[in-house]
Amino acid sequence: MVSSVLVIDNDIALTEILKATLEPETFEVHAAQEVEEGINAIHRLNPDVIVLDLYLPEKDGWQVCRDIRAFSKIPILILSVLNNPGAIAQALDEGADDYLIKPVPSGVLIAHLKNLIRRARAEQVAINTQNDLGTSIELD
């Protein structure tokens, strides 16, 4: 099964490396170099997971994470050079689901992406099952 990944990062070279790394592993990779382009792509593509950089020219990744969380539960993986416990904690507090520090071995990145997608799909199945059960059972 192909999984869709949206990368929001202004580093074009990095997005090309991510495409080359992930596409052979059954990922369909879409890239956005600007925040607004990325937000529009989320609405248009409904990706399985978002890879987000913290350092973006228009808005920092923490704010982008908050903006995404205002309308979506798609898993967000922060991929950043910032190796600071406070920044990591803040990203997770703002709604990120995972945080990896660049450079990251490709196998580790792939494993984290697959894990986030697997968890999100399992959560959606549980919600759908609960909704199906709830609509078919009448309580007195």
C-alpha positions as CSV (number, residue, x, y, z in Angstrom):
1,M,0.0,0.0,0.0
2,V,1.4,3.4,-1.0
3,S,1.4,6.0,1.7
4,S,1.3,9.8,0.9
5,V,3.9,12.1,2.6
6,L,3.8,15.8,2.4
7,V,7.1,17.5,3.1
8,I,6.9,21.2,4.1
9,D,10.5,22.5,3.9
10,N,12.1,25.3,2.0
11,D,15.3,23.3,1.4
12,I,14.7,22.0,-2.2
13,A,17.8,19.8,-2.0
14,L,16.4,18.1,1.1
15,T,13.0,17.5,-0.4
16,E,14.7,15.9,-3.4
17,I,16.7,13.6,-1.2
18,L,13.6,12.7,0.7
19,K,11.8,11.8,-2.5
20,A,14.7,9.7,-3.7
21,T,14.8,8.0,-0.3
22,L,11.1,7.4,0.3
23,E,9.6,6.7,-3.1
24,P,11.3,3.3,-3.5
25,E,9.8,2.4,-0.1
26,T,6.2,2.8,-1.3
27,F,5.8,6.4,-0.3
28,E,4.3,9.0,-2.6
29,V,6.2,12.2,-1.7
30,H,4.8,15.7,-2.3
31,A,6.8,18.8,-1.4
32,A,5.9,22.4,-0.5
33,Q,8.6,25.0,-0.1
34,E,6.2,27.6,1.4
35,V,3.8,27.5,4.4
36,E,0.7,28.5,2.4
37,E,1.5,26.0,-0.3
38,G,1.8,23.4,2.3
39,I,-1.5,24.2,4.0
40,N,-3.2,24.2,0.7
41,A,-1.6,20.8,-0.2
42,I,-2.9,19.3,3.1
43,H,-6.4,20.2,2.2
44,R,-6.0,19.1,-1.4
45,L,-4.0,15.8,-0.9
46,N,-5.0,14.7,2.6
47,P,-1.6,13.0,3.1
48,D,-1.0,10.1,5.5
49,V,1.8,12.0,7.2
50,I,3.4,15.5,7.2
51,V,7.2,16.1,7.5
52,L,7.7,19.6,8.7
53,D,10.8,21.7,9.2
54,L,10.9,24.2,12.1
55,Y,12.8,26.9,10.2
56,L,10.6,28.2,7.4
57,P,10.9,31.8,6.0
58,E,7.3,32.9,6.4
59,K,6.4,31.4,9.8
60,D,8.2,29.1,12.3
61,G,7.4,25.4,12.3
62,W,5.9,25.6,15.8
63,Q,3.2,28.0,14.6
64,V,2.6,25.9,11.4
65,C,2.1,22.9,13.6
66,R,-0.5,24.8,15.6
67,D,-2.2,26.0,12.4
68,I,-2.4,22.4,11.1
69,R,-3.7,21.1,14.4
70,A,-6.5,23.6,14.2
71,F,-8.1,21.7,11.3
72,S,-6.3,18.3,11.0
73,K,-5.2,15.2,12.9
74,I,-2.8,14.0,10.2
75,P,0.4,12.9,12.0
76,I,3.2,15.5,11.9
77,L,6.9,14.5,12.1
78,I,9.2,17.4,12.7
79,L,12.5,17.0,10.9
80,S,14.9,19.7,12.1
81,V,18.6,20.4,12.7
82,L,17.6,21.9,16.1
83,N,18.8,19.4,18.8
84,N,17.5,21.3,21.8
85,P,15.3,19.5,24.4
86,G,13.2,22.7,24.9
87,A,12.5,23.0,21.2
88,I,11.7,19.3,20.9
89,A,9.3,19.6,23.9
90,Q,7.7,22.7,22.4
91,A,7.2,21.0,19.1
92,L,5.5,18.1,20.7
93,D,3.4,20.4,22.9
94,E,2.3,22.3,19.7
95,G,0.9,19.1,18.3
96,A,3.7,17.3,16.6
97,D,3.6,13.5,16.9
98,D,7.3,12.9,16.5
99,Y,10.6,14.7,16.2
100,L,13.8,13.6,14.4
101,I,17.1,15.5,14.2
102,K,18.8,16.0,10.9
103,P,20.7,14.2,9.6
104,V,18.7,11.1,10.3
105,P,19.5,7.7,8.8
106,S,17.0,6.8,6.1
107,G,16.0,3.6,7.8
108,V,15.1,5.4,11.0
109,L,13.1,8.0,9.1
110,I,11.2,5.3,7.2
111,A,10.5,3.4,10.4
112,H,9.1,6.5,12.2
113,L,7.0,7.4,9.2
114,K,5.6,3.9,8.9
115,N,4.9,3.9,12.7
116,L,3.0,7.2,12.6
117,I,0.9,6.0,9.6
118,R,0.2,2.7,11.2
119,R,-1.0,4.3,14.4
120,A,-3.2,6.9,12.6
121,R,-4.8,4.2,10.5
122,A,-5.5,2.0,13.5
123,E,-7.0,5.0,15.3
124,Q,-9.2,5.7,12.4
125,V,-10.4,2.1,12.3
126,A,-11.2,2.3,16.0
127,I,-13.1,5.5,15.5
128,N,-15.1,4.1,12.6
129,T,-15.8,0.9,14.5
130,Q,-17.0,2.9,17.5
131,N,-19.2,5.0,15.3
132,D,-20.7,2.0,13.6
133,L,-21.4,0.4,16.9
134,G,-22.8,3.6,18.4
135,T,-25.2,4.1,15.5
136,S,-26.6,0.5,15.6
137,I,-27.1,0.2,19.3
138,E,-30.0,2.1,20.9
139,L,-29.7,2.9,24.6
140,D,-32.8,3.3,26.8
